[in-house]
Amino acid sequence: MREMKKAEERRNEILDAADELFAQKGFDGTSTSAILEKVGIARGTLYYHFKSKEDIMDALIERYTSTMLAKAKTIAADKNIAVNERILRVVMALNVQNEHSGQQIMEHVHKPQNALMHRKIQQVILNQVPPILTSIIREGIEQGIYHTPYPYECMEMIIAYTNTVFDDDLVVMSEEERAARIPAFIFNVERMLGVESGSLLYMMQMFGNEGESGTK
């Protein structure tokens, strides 16, 4: 007798299989047949849960976004972590490219036909990330680390800048131009938060190799 599974459990099995295959073969290199074979289901079962391979990717993006936001909130609430370190960990937790098939997800999102999905992700970031970071900044203000009367507005401006200027779809720049903007960005964040010049250079880590090159 064929094993019957709850809809949510089956849906997650499909997403898990697709996630693994996208990471191994890429989005374009993965067929729906390969997903069917990995999960061990009929095509009709797949289409009961998802209309297409693109629909599966969209669901993966939504799952990753929800997971990362939950992780970021948990880190932000952990008062055992120093304020500066907490900010860095929150930002790093929000980097989808750190996830299993993150590179494939970003390539998918940045395709012209997926502009609406890209916009939805930006909306999530712009609306939900500033409050998470603001809670940490307010702690820093109480501890005398930061000095700003506008903690939320500062975080909103910082997230808006990083989510647009450092987005390849919106601002076209060379690697050299990008590397030059990173220390300039840190410099202005320091001004907004009212901290000593150079005290936030540790944030270069958020930009990976680009940040390292920007400090040379």
N, C-alpha and C positions, 0 to 999 in steps of 0.2 A: 504494500500500500504506500502510495507516494506521501512523503512527509509534508504535512501542512504547517505553514508557519504564519505567525501574525504579520500583518501588512507592514508595520513599522520595522520589525526585525528583518523581513525580506528586503525592504527598501535599503536598510543600512548595509546589508550584505552586498547588494549591488553597488552601492557607493564605495564600500571598502575595496571591492574587486576592481572597480574602475580607477580608484585612486592609485592602487598598486600598478595597474597596467599603464596608466598615463605617465607615471614616474619612470617606468621601464622603457616604454616605446614611444612616448609622446602622445599628445591628443590626436593628431592626424594619423599617427601610426597604429592607433588602437581601433579595431572594428567592434561593432556591437556584437558580432558573432564571438569574438574573443572574450567579451564580458560575459556572454551567455554561457560559454564553455567553462569559464572560471567559476561562476556561481553554480552552474549545473541546473539551469532553468530553461523553460521554453521561451520563445520570442514573445509570445502573448503575455507571459508573466512580466517580462521586462517592460513592455509597452503599457501594461496596466499601471505601473509605477512612474514611468518616464516616457515622454513623447518621442525623445530623440537622444542622441549622444550629447548634443548641446545642452539639453535639459538636465542630463546627469551632471555635466560640468557645472551648470548654474547651481544645482543643489549642493555640490561639493564646496563651491565658493561660499554659499550661505552657511554651511556647516562649519567651515574653517573660520569664517568671520565671527560666528557665535562663540565658538570655542576660544578664539583668541581674545575676544572681549571679556569673556568670563575669567580667563587666565590673568589678563591685565588687571581686572578688578580685584582679584585675589591678592596679587602682588601689591597693588596700591594700598590695600588694607592691612598689610603686614608691617606693623610698627617695629618689628625686630630688625628690619632692614633700614639702614640709614637713608635719609631723604634723597640725597643725590643718587645713590645706588638704585633706589627704588624707581626713580624717574627713568633711568637708563634701562632697567629691567622691563618696565612697562612698555617702553617704546620697542625694545627688541622682541617682546612677546607679540607685538602687533605686526611683525614682519612675516607676511604670508610665505615668502620665499624660504623661510626656515622650515616650512612644513614639508611633508612627504613628497607631494607632487607640485610644490610651490612654483617652480619655474614654468611648468606647463600651464598652471592656472594663470600666471601673469601674462604669458604669451596669448592665451585664449582671451583674457579680458581686454588686452590692448589691440585686438583685431578690430578694424573699422565697423564690422557688422555687430560687434558687441558693445557699442558705445553706450547703450542704455544700461547694460550691466555694470560697466565701468562707472557710470554716473551714480548708480545705486550704491556701489561700494564707497565712493567718495562721500555721499550723503551720510552713510553710516559712520564713517570716520569723523566727518566734520561735526556731527551731532552728538556722538557718543564718547569720543575720545577726550575732548576738552574737560568735561566734568570729572573724568577719572584722574587726569593729571592735576586738575585744580585742587582736588582734595589733598594731594601731596604738597603742592605749593603752599597751601594754607598752613599746613603743619610746619613747613620751612619758615614761614613768616613768624609763626609763634615761637620758633626756636631761634629767631634772629638771623637765619641764613639768607632769606630773601627779603627784599624791601620794595614792595609794590602795593599800591592801593587797588590794583586791578588784576587780581590773580586769574579770574576766568577769562577776561578779555585778552590777557597776555597769551594764555594757552590757546585760545581760539585763533588769534593771529598767527601763532607759531604753527599750529596744525594746518591752517589755511595756506600758509606759505609753502610748507613742505609738501602738502598734498597737491600743489599746483606747479610751482617752479621746478620741483624735483620730479615731476611727472613727465616722462618722455613724450607723451601724446600732446601735451599742452605747450611745453616750452622746449624748443629744439636747441641744444647746445653741445659743444664738444666736450670731451672728457676734461680738457684743461679748464674750460669755462666752469664746468661743474665743480671741479676741485677748488677753484678760486672762490666759488660762492659759499662753500662749506665753512671756512673760517670766518667769512663775513657774516654768515648766518649766526654762528656761535657768538660773535662779537655783539651783534644786536640783541640776541637773547639775553646776554649778560646785562646790557643796558636796560632792557625792559624789566628784568627781575631785580635790578639794583644791587648787583653783586660785583665783586672786584674783578677787574679785567684779567682774563686767563683762568679764572676759577672754574669755568665750565668746559674747558678744553677736553675733558674726559668724554664729553658727548660726541667727539669725533668718532668714537667707536660705533655709533649708530649708522655711520655711512660706510663701514667696512674698509676695503682697500682704498676707496676714493678719499675717505677721511684721513687715512694714513698719508696718502700722497699730498694731501692738502696741507699737512703740517711740515712738510720738508722744505 
